[in-house]
Amino acid sequence: MHYEKLAIPDVVLMTPQVFGDERGFFMETFRQSEFEAHCGHYYTFVQDNHSKSAHGILRGLHYQHQQPQGKLVRVTQGEVFDVAVDMRQSSPTFGQWVGVTLSEHNKQMLWVPPGFAHGFYVTSEEAEFQYKCTDYYAPGDEVSLRWDDPKLNIQWPLLSYQPPQLSSKDQQGLLFIDAPCFR
């Protein structure tokens, strides 16, 4: 596994070594000891999630404030533009974002630590998105940031420059300036 710290160094892009032949492929997607060595902390993953979304869907930007979740995310079908926003007030990268393309072809994974908002936009016809979480989903604790917050100025690769499809919850997302942050 190759680990690459991004512009926000706590967010890590992971590229697995893929062994393939005419039968298909094999890859290791997680090894606790290497994850700890390259991502800096011990985390226990307690929940795995899997979603399927159509072209032009944007999910996020989500985080839990009282029960923050770290997320190890990957795409097993299709392609998404995946974004992490630093919500930690004590961080030198507070209010900054990083984005990467994750796909079934590049097989990359992104580590989004606790203290970050996270979201993704589907750029393929459809996408299946899977992720491991360090804490359980707590619906009453979830915060949604506006995907188009002018302060964040996220450069989403919108297809045909059309607004994305959002859930009703995400349509009511908070501006960054009004959202609860981490210390």
GROMACS elastic network, one bead per residue, 0.5 to 0.9 nm:
[ bonds ]
;  ai    aj funct       b0    kb
    1    14     6  0.65940   500
    1    15     6  0.56314   500
    1    17     6  0.55975   500
    1    28     6  0.78644   500
    1    29     6  0.81961   500
    1    30     6  0.86407   500
    1    34     6  0.83214   500
    2    13     6  0.81668   500
    2    14     6  0.56723   500
    2    15     6  0.50553   500
    2    16     6  0.62660   500
    2    17     6  0.76577   500
    3    12     6  0.64140   500
    3    13     6  0.58630   500
    3    15     6  0.65767   500
    3    16     6  0.87559   500
    3    35     6  0.87267   500
    3    38     6  0.66298   500
    3    39     6  0.83966   500
    4     9     6  0.85771   500
    4    11     6  0.85794   500
    4    12     6  0.54792   500
    4    13     6  0.50741   500
    4    14     6  0.63761   500
    4    15     6  0.82350   500
    4    38     6  0.87081   500
    5     8     6  0.72145   500
    5    10     6  0.67129   500
    5    11     6  0.61146   500
    5    13     6  0.63898   500
    5    14     6  0.88585   500
    5    38     6  0.88220   500
    5    39     6  0.86620   500
    6     9     6  0.51372   500
    6    10     6  0.75468   500
    6    11     6  0.59447   500
    6    12     6  0.59546   500
    6    13     6  0.69509   500
    6    98     6  0.73872   500
    7    10     6  0.87011   500
    7    11     6  0.79980   500
    7    93     6  0.87986   500
    7    97     6  0.85055   500
    7    98     6  0.67774   500
    8    11     6  0.57616   500
    8    12     6  0.83964   500
    8    86     6  0.80402   500
    8    92     6  0.89956   500
    8    93     6  0.64272   500
    8    96     6  0.78162   500
    8    97     6  0.75170   500
    8    98     6  0.68398   500
    9    12     6  0.68313   500
   10    39     6  0.71265   500
   10    40     6  0.83358   500
   10   111     6  0.81822   500
   10   112     6  0.76891   500
   10   113     6  0.69080   500
   11    39     6  0.82266   500
   11    84     6  0.77243   500
   11    98     6  0.81258   500
   11   110     6  0.71578   500
   11   111     6  0.55974   500
   11   112     6  0.53858   500
   11   113     6  0.66657   500
   12    38     6  0.83535   500
   12    39     6  0.70004   500
   12   109     6  0.83663   500
   12   110     6  0.58092   500
   12   111     6  0.50953   500
   12   112     6  0.72386   500
   12   113     6  0.89067   500
   13   100     6  0.83611   500
   13   108     6  0.68884   500
   13   109     6  0.58957   500
   13   111     6  0.64436   500
   14   107     6  0.88639   500
   14   108     6  0.55787   500
   14   110     6  0.60004   500
   14   111     6  0.75602   500
   15    18     6  0.89409   500
   15    29     6  0.89042   500
   15   106     6  0.78053   500
   15   107     6  0.68096   500
   15   109     6  0.65132   500
   15   110     6  0.88708   500
   16    27     6  0.64666   500
   16    28     6  0.65959   500
   16    29     6  0.65646   500
   16    30     6  0.88447   500
   16   107     6  0.70355   500
   16   108     6  0.66725   500
   16   109     6  0.82308   500
   17    26     6  0.86468   500
   17    27     6  0.61132   500
   17    28     6  0.73592   500
   18    25     6  0.65654   500
   18    26     6  0.58950   500
   18    28     6  0.78571   500
   18   107     6  0.85400   500
   19    24     6  0.84695   500
   19    25     6  0.53632   500
   19    26     6  0.51868   500
   19    27     6  0.62838   500
   20    23     6  0.74005   500
   20    24     6  0.55299   500
   20    26     6  0.63407   500
   20    27     6  0.86974   500
   21    24     6  0.55468   500
   21    25     6  0.63496   500
   22    25     6  0.83522   500
   28    31     6  0.75803   500
   29   109     6  0.83145   500
   30    34     6  0.82093   500
   30    35     6  0.73388   500
   31    34     6  0.56340   500
   31    35     6  0.61104   500
   31    36     6  0.87228   500
   32    35     6  0.50998   500
   32    36     6  0.61620   500
   32    37     6  0.86467   500
   32    42     6  0.83576   500
   32    43     6  0.86847   500
   33    36     6  0.52853   500
   33    37     6  0.62787   500
   33    38     6  0.88166   500
   33    42     6  0.89186   500
   34    38     6  0.61398   500
   34    39     6  0.82440   500
   35    38     6  0.53470   500
   35    39     6  0.55913   500
   35    40     6  0.78256   500
   35    41     6  0.82866   500
   35    42     6  0.82633   500
   36    39     6  0.53367   500
   36    40     6  0.54387   500
   36    41     6  0.53632   500
   36    42     6  0.55443   500
   36    43     6  0.77780   500
   37    40     6  0.58551   500
   37    41     6  0.77006   500
   37    42     6  0.89151   500
   38    41     6  0.84940   500
   39    42     6  0.84283   500
   39   111     6  0.80136   500
   39   113     6  0.89292   500
   43    70     6  0.82897   500
   43   134     6  0.64198   500
   44   133     6  0.82839   500
   44   134     6  0.56269   500
   44   135     6  0.82315   500
   45    48     6  0.78426   500
   45    70     6  0.84731   500
   45    71     6  0.85844   500
   45    72     6  0.89839   500
   45   132     6  0.60745   500
   45   133     6  0.52910   500
   45   135     6  0.70375   500
   46   132     6  0.74320   500
   46   133     6  0.60158   500
   46   134     6  0.55499   500
   46   135     6  0.59251   500
   46   136     6  0.65955   500
   47   131     6  0.83883   500
   47   132     6  0.58036   500
   47   133     6  0.51910   500
   47   134     6  0.70217   500
   47   135     6  0.69838   500
   47   136     6  0.61968   500
   47   137     6  0.81264   500
   48   130     6  0.72954   500
   48   131     6  0.56687   500
   48   133     6  0.61934   500
   49   129     6  0.81300   500
   49   130     6  0.55887   500
   49   131     6  0.53285   500
   49   132     6  0.64455   500
   49   133     6  0.79314   500
   50   128     6  0.69691   500
   50   129     6  0.56071   500
   50   131     6  0.65878   500
   51   127     6  0.81425   500
   51   128     6  0.56248   500
   51   129     6  0.52133   500
   51   130     6  0.64956   500
   51   131     6  0.89824   500
   52    77     6  0.88015   500
   52   126     6  0.71254   500
   52   127     6  0.56063   500
   52   129     6  0.62718   500
   52   130     6  0.89062   500
   53    56     6  0.84903   500
   53    57     6  0.63356   500
   53    58     6  0.85918   500
   53    59     6  0.88237   500
   53   122     6  0.70340   500
   53   125     6  0.87933   500
   53   126     6  0.55467   500
   53   127     6  0.54207   500
   53   128     6  0.65721   500
   53   129     6  0.81043   500
   54    57     6  0.58836   500
   54   122     6  0.67202   500
   54   123     6  0.87176   500
   54   124     6  0.77576   500
   54   125     6  0.60079   500
   54   127     6  0.64445   500
   55    58     6  0.89551   500
   55   121     6  0.82819   500
   55   122     6  0.52333   500
   55   123     6  0.58179   500
   55   124     6  0.55161   500
   55   126     6  0.51081   500
   55   127     6  0.76415   500
   55   159     6  0.88668   500
   55   164     6  0.89706   500
   55   165     6  0.88897   500
   56   121     6  0.65819   500
   56   122     6  0.53476   500
   56   123     6  0.63089   500
   56   124     6  0.80472   500
   56   125     6  0.82344   500
   56   126     6  0.85861   500
   56   158     6  0.75227   500
   56   159     6  0.70379   500
   56   162     6  0.83623   500
   56   163     6  0.80601   500
   56   164     6  0.52091   500
   56   165     6  0.60065   500
   57   120     6  0.82862   500
   57   121     6  0.57855   500
   57   122     6  0.55322   500
   57   123     6  0.83804   500
   57   126     6  0.88834   500
   57   164     6  0.55675   500
   57   166     6  0.63211   500
   57   167     6  0.88046   500
   58    61     6  0.85827   500
   58   119     6  0.71869   500
   58   120     6  0.56668   500
   58   122     6  0.64904   500
   58   147     6  0.81396   500
   58   164     6  0.57750   500
   58   165     6  0.59933   500
   58   166     6  0.57434   500
   58   167     6  0.83021   500
   58   170     6  0.87250   500
   59    62     6  0.79562   500
   59   118     6  0.85768   500
   59   119     6  0.53682   500
   59   120     6  0.54877   500
   59   121     6  0.65264   500
   59   122     6  0.87129   500
   59   147     6  0.87607   500
   59   165     6  0.85770   500
   59   166     6  0.67039   500
   59   167     6  0.75211   500
   59   170     6  0.74304   500
   60    63     6  0.84072   500
   60   117     6  0.78461   500
   60   118     6  0.60920   500
   60   120     6  0.65190   500
   60   121     6  0.86147   500
   60   144     6  0.62797   500
   60   145     6  0.70266   500
   60   146     6  0.79078   500
   60   147     6  0.68816   500
   60   166     6  0.84512   500
   60   167     6  0.89492   500
   60   170     6  0.64358   500
   60   173     6  0.86790   500
   61    83     6  0.80305   500
   61    84     6  0.81033   500
   61    85     6  0.81658   500
   61   117     6  0.55194   500
   61   120     6  0.76615   500
   61   143     6  0.81435   500
   61   144     6  0.54301   500
   61   145     6  0.50885   500
   61   146     6  0.67233   500
   61   147     6  0.61216   500
   61   170     6  0.76610   500
   61   173     6  0.81657   500
   62   116     6  0.83743   500
   62   117     6  0.50334   500
   62   118     6  0.51935   500
   62   119     6  0.63038   500
   62   142     6  0.66824   500
   62   143     6  0.56324   500
   62   145     6  0.64497   500
   62   170     6  0.85894   500
   63    67     6  0.89255   500
   63    68     6  0.67260   500
   63    69     6  0.71539   500
   63   114     6  0.83708   500
   63   115     6  0.76715   500
   63   116     6  0.65657   500
   63   118     6  0.65297   500
   63   141     6  0.82457   500
   63   142     6  0.56381   500
   63   143     6  0.54041   500
   63   144     6  0.67525   500
   63   145     6  0.84771   500
   64    67     6  0.55397   500
   64    69     6  0.65267   500
   64   114     6  0.86376   500
   64   115     6  0.83457   500
   64   116     6  0.89053   500
   64   117     6  0.82205   500
   64   137     6  0.81355   500
   64   138     6  0.73798   500
   64   139     6  0.84174   500
   64   140     6  0.87201   500
   64   141     6  0.52608   500
   64   143     6  0.59283   500
   64   144     6  0.88638   500
   65    68     6  0.54715   500
   65    69     6  0.87309   500
   65   115     6  0.78888   500
   65   141     6  0.60823   500
   65   142     6  0.67494   500
   65   143     6  0.70347   500
   65   180     6  0.71214   500
   65   181     6  0.73815   500
   65   182     6  0.73465   500
   66   141     6  0.63960   500
   66   142     6  0.87337   500
   67   114     6  0.88531   500
   67   135     6  0.67787   500
   67   136     6  0.78747   500
   67   137     6  0.83220   500
   67   138     6  0.73721   500
   67   141     6  0.71198   500
   67   142     6  0.88213   500
   68   113     6  0.87459   500
   68   114     6  0.51748   500
   68   115     6  0.62805   500
   68   116     6  0.83276   500
   68   134     6  0.81328   500
   68   135     6  0.68709   500
   68   136     6  0.89716   500
   68   141     6  0.88809   500
   69   112     6  0.86259   500
   69   113     6  0.71236   500
   69   115     6  0.75745   500
   69   116     6  0.84135   500
   69   133     6  0.58816   500
   69   134     6  0.52338   500
   69   135     6  0.51093   500
   69   136     6  0.75277   500
   69   137     6  0.81069   500
   70   111     6  0.74658   500
   70   112     6  0.56327   500
   70   115     6  0.77291   500
   70   116     6  0.79966   500
   70   132     6  0.80605   500
   70   133     6  0.55715   500
   70   134     6  0.51064   500
   70   135     6  0.73140   500
   71   110     6  0.79618   500
   71   111     6  0.59486   500
   71   112     6  0.50892   500
   71   113     6  0.62807   500
   71   114     6  0.75890   500
   71   118     6  0.86418   500
   71   131     6  0.61889   500
   71   132     6  0.55081   500
   71   134     6  0.66523   500
   72   109     6  0.67094   500
   72   110     6  0.56982   500
   72   112     6  0.62441   500
   72   113     6  0.82402   500
   72   130     6  0.83892   500
   72   131     6  0.53033   500
   72   132     6  0.51374   500
   72   133     6  0.67396   500
   72   134     6  0.88064   500
   73    82     6  0.89067   500
   73   102     6  0.88423   500
   73   108     6  0.87351   500
   73   109     6  0.54482   500
   73   110     6  0.52843   500
   73   111     6  0.65510   500
   73   112     6  0.77697   500
   73   129     6  0.72831   500
   73   130     6  0.58393   500
   73   132     6  0.66194   500
   73   133     6  0.88423   500
   74   102     6  0.65301   500
   74   103     6  0.75214   500
   74   104     6  0.83520   500
   74   107     6  0.72030   500
   74   108     6  0.64705   500
   74   110     6  0.66587   500
   74   128     6  0.86935   500
   74   129     6  0.59403   500
   74   130     6  0.54515   500
   74   131     6  0.62339   500
   75    78     6  0.68226   500
   75    79     6  0.66595   500
   75    80     6  0.74368   500
   75   102     6  0.59790   500
   75   103     6  0.52128   500
   75   104     6  0.56187   500
   75   105     6  0.89783   500
   75   107     6  0.70481   500
   75   108     6  0.78770   500
   75   109     6  0.77004   500
   75   127     6  0.69870   500
   75   128     6  0.57785   500
   75   130     6  0.61154   500
   75   131     6  0.86231   500
   76    79     6  0.84945   500
   76   103     6  0.68825   500
   76   105     6  0.85648   500
   76   107     6  0.74491   500
   76   127     6  0.75214   500
   76   128     6  0.56168   500
   76   129     6  0.62790   500
   76   130     6  0.71552   500
   77   103     6  0.68412   500
   77   104     6  0.50075   500
   77   105     6  0.84634   500
   77   126     6  0.75614   500
   77   127     6  0.51038   500
   77   129     6  0.73887   500
   78   102     6  0.85743   500
   78   103     6  0.56698   500
   78   104     6  0.56575   500
   78   105     6  0.81240   500
   78   122     6  0.80330   500
   78   123     6  0.79192   500
   78   124     6  0.54707   500
   78   125     6  0.71132   500
   78   126     6  0.58118   500
   78   128     6  0.66002   500
   78   129     6  0.86845   500
   79   101     6  0.69830   500
   79   102     6  0.57639   500
   79   104     6  0.65946   500
   79   105     6  0.83238   500
   79   121     6  0.86565   500
   79   122     6  0.61853   500
   79   123     6  0.57185   500
   79   124     6  0.52521   500
   79   125     6  0.84351   500
   79   126     6  0.76295   500
   79   127     6  0.58589   500
   79   128     6  0.82977   500
   79   129     6  0.88909   500
   80   100     6  0.83194   500
   80   101     6  0.57317   500
   80   102     6  0.55219   500
   80   103     6  0.64243   500
   80   120     6  0.61246   500
   80   121     6  0.53269   500
   80   123     6  0.53235   500
   80   124     6  0.70631   500
   80   127     6  0.70689   500
   80   129     6  0.84946   500
   81    99     6  0.65905   500
   81   100     6  0.56788   500
   81   102     6  0.63841   500
   81   103     6  0.87757   500
   81   119     6  0.85204   500
   81   120     6  0.54524   500
   81   121     6  0.51867   500
   81   122     6  0.65643   500
   81   123     6  0.69523   500
   81   156     6  0.73639   500
   81   157     6  0.74062   500
   82    98     6  0.83054   500
   82    99     6  0.53601   500
   82   100     6  0.53632   500
   82   101     6  0.60613   500
   82   102     6  0.67812   500
   82   110     6  0.83116   500
   82   118     6  0.76416   500
   82   119     6  0.60115   500
   82   121     6  0.66132   500
   82   122     6  0.88067   500
   83    97     6  0.67581   500
   83    98     6  0.56764   500
   83   100     6  0.67249   500
   83   101     6  0.89541   500
   83   112     6  0.89654   500
   83   117     6  0.81583   500
   83   118     6  0.57048   500
   83   119     6  0.53602   500
   83   120     6  0.59446   500
   83   121     6  0.85739   500
   83   154     6  0.84107   500
   83   156     6  0.88537   500
   84    96     6  0.85044   500
   84    97     6  0.55272   500
   84    98     6  0.55611   500
   84    99     6  0.65455   500
   84   112     6  0.65075   500
   84   116     6  0.60654   500
   84   117     6  0.56512   500
   84   119     6  0.67702   500
   84   120     6  0.88749   500
   85    94     6  0.80235   500
   85    95     6  0.63986   500
   85    96     6  0.57666   500
   85    98     6  0.67604   500
   85    99     6  0.89472   500
   85   115     6  0.86368   500
   85   116     6  0.52726   500
   85   118     6  0.64227   500
   85   119     6  0.88002   500
   85   152     6  0.83054   500
   86    89     6  0.83148   500
   86    91     6  0.77922   500
   86    93     6  0.64211   500
   86    94     6  0.50699   500
   86    95     6  0.53367   500
   86    96     6  0.56935   500
   86    97     6  0.63038   500
   86    98     6  0.88008   500
   86   115     6  0.65882   500
   86   117     6  0.66698   500
   87    91     6  0.82887   500
   87    93     6  0.87273   500
   87    94     6  0.57705   500
   87    95     6  0.60451   500
   87    96     6  0.83216   500
   87   115     6  0.55771   500
   87   116     6  0.52004   500
   87   117     6  0.66452   500
   87   176     6  0.87835   500
   87   179     6  0.89312   500
   87   180     6  0.82369   500
   87   181     6  0.52652   500
   87   182     6  0.59441   500
   87   183     6  0.85154   500
   88    91     6  0.54291   500
   88    92     6  0.87155   500
   88    93     6  0.81010   500
   88    94     6  0.55467   500
   88    95     6  0.79050   500
   88   115     6  0.57158   500
   88   116     6  0.72734   500
   88   181     6  0.60261   500
   88   183     6  0.55571   500
   89    92     6  0.81026   500
   89    93     6  0.85760   500
   89    94     6  0.55519   500
   89    95     6  0.81270   500
   89   181     6  0.64942   500
   89   182     6  0.58697   500
   89   183     6  0.50344   500
   90    93     6  0.86099   500
   90    94     6  0.71320   500
   90   182     6  0.79305   500
   90   183     6  0.56281   500
   91    94     6  0.51403   500
   91    95     6  0.89299   500
   91   183     6  0.84307   500
   93    96     6  0.54416   500
   93    97     6  0.81875   500
   94    97     6  0.86337   500
   95   151     6  0.82282   500
   95   152     6  0.67210   500
   95   176     6  0.78789   500
   96   152     6  0.67493   500
   97   152     6  0.72504   500
   97   153     6  0.88788   500
   97   154     6  0.71883   500
   98   154     6  0.85081   500
   99   120     6  0.89225   500
   99   154     6  0.84373   500
   99   155     6  0.85039   500
   99   156     6  0.85628   500
  100   110     6  0.83115   500
  101   106     6  0.86773   500
  101   108     6  0.85288   500
  102   105     6  0.82566   500
  102   106     6  0.67166   500
  102   107     6  0.69177   500
  102   108     6  0.58687   500
  102   109     6  0.69389   500
  102   110     6  0.81363   500
  103   106     6  0.54364   500
  103   107     6  0.58364   500
  103   108     6  0.70279   500
  103   109     6  0.89778   500
  103   127     6  0.84319   500
  104   107     6  0.52169   500
  104   108     6  0.81619   500
  104   127     6  0.88012   500
  104   128     6  0.89299   500
  105   108     6  0.84152   500
  112   115     6  0.85153   500
  112   116     6  0.66854   500
  112   117     6  0.84225   500
  112   118     6  0.74338   500
  113   116     6  0.63075   500
  113   134     6  0.88730   500
  114   117     6  0.85117   500
  114   134     6  0.81304   500
  115   181     6  0.79660   500
  115   182     6  0.61982   500
  115   183     6  0.89076   500
  116   182     6  0.88182   500
  117   143     6  0.84640   500
  117   144     6  0.80454   500
  117   145     6  0.76032   500
  119   147     6  0.82288   500
  121   156     6  0.75434   500
  121   157     6  0.81505   500
  121   158     6  0.81334   500
  121   164     6  0.77900   500
  122   125     6  0.77267   500
  122   126     6  0.67492   500
  122   127     6  0.64190   500
  123   126     6  0.77305   500
  123   127     6  0.82241   500
  123   157     6  0.77988   500
  123   158     6  0.78000   500
  123   159     6  0.71080   500
  124   127     6  0.65908   500
  133   136     6  0.70087   500
  133   137     6  0.83808   500
  135   138     6  0.87016   500
  137   141     6  0.84175   500
  137   142     6  0.82362   500
  138   141     6  0.54165   500
  138   142     6  0.66157   500
  139   142     6  0.54556   500
  139   143     6  0.89871   500
  140   143     6  0.86302   500
  143   173     6  0.76646   500
  143   174     6  0.78730   500
  143   179     6  0.76974   500
  143   180     6  0.81539   500
  144   147     6  0.86693   500
  144   169     6  0.72826   500
  144   170     6  0.59915   500
  144   171     6  0.88874   500
  144   172     6  0.77366   500
  144   174     6  0.61885   500
  144   175     6  0.89323   500
  144   179     6  0.83769   500
  145   148     6  0.86508   500
  145   149     6  0.77150   500
  145   170     6  0.73610   500
  145   172     6  0.84184   500
  145   175     6  0.59300   500
  145   176     6  0.63760   500
  145   179     6  0.71363   500
  146   149     6  0.52904   500
  146   170     6  0.68467   500
  146   171     6  0.73871   500
  146   172     6  0.75120   500
  146   174     6  0.54265   500
  146   175     6  0.56479   500
  146   176     6  0.74641   500
  147   152     6  0.86914   500
  147   153     6  0.88942   500
  147   154     6  0.76235   500
  147   156     6  0.87782   500
  147   170     6  0.79018   500
  147   171     6  0.87514   500
  147   173     6  0.77050   500
  147   175     6  0.88806   500
  148   151     6  0.87318   500
  148   152     6  0.76554   500
  148   153     6  0.67859   500
  148   154     6  0.69196   500
  148   155     6  0.89981   500
  148   156     6  0.87545   500
  148   175     6  0.87602   500
  149   152     6  0.54935   500
  149   153     6  0.61876   500
  149   154     6  0.77160   500
  149   174     6  0.84760   500
  149   175     6  0.58831   500
  149   176     6  0.67835   500
  150   154     6  0.80709   500
  150   175     6  0.84861   500
  150   176     6  0.88605   500
  151   154     6  0.86647   500
  151   175     6  0.83869   500
  151   176     6  0.71689   500
  151   177     6  0.81917   500
  152   176     6  0.74438   500
  153   156     6  0.88613   500
  155   158     6  0.85080   500
  157   161     6  0.80964   500
  158   161     6  0.50995   500
  158   162     6  0.62741   500
  158   163     6  0.70554   500
  158   164     6  0.71682   500
  159   162     6  0.61491   500
  159   163     6  0.84252   500
  159   164     6  0.84951   500
  160   163     6  0.88758   500
  161   164     6  0.89427   500
  163   166     6  0.89265   500
  166   169     6  0.79087   500
  166   170     6  0.58004   500
  166   171     6  0.60678   500
  167   170     6  0.51703   500
  167   171     6  0.62294   500
  167   172     6  0.88188   500
  168   172     6  0.65494   500
  168   173     6  0.89719   500
  169   172     6  0.53256   500
  169   173     6  0.66236   500
  170   174     6  0.86551   500
  174   177     6  0.81028   500
  174   178     6  0.61956   500
  174   179     6  0.58819   500
  175   178     6  0.53570   500
  175   179     6  0.62760   500
  176   179     6  0.51712   500
  176   180     6  0.83021   500
  176   181     6  0.88905   500
  177   180     6  0.84257   500
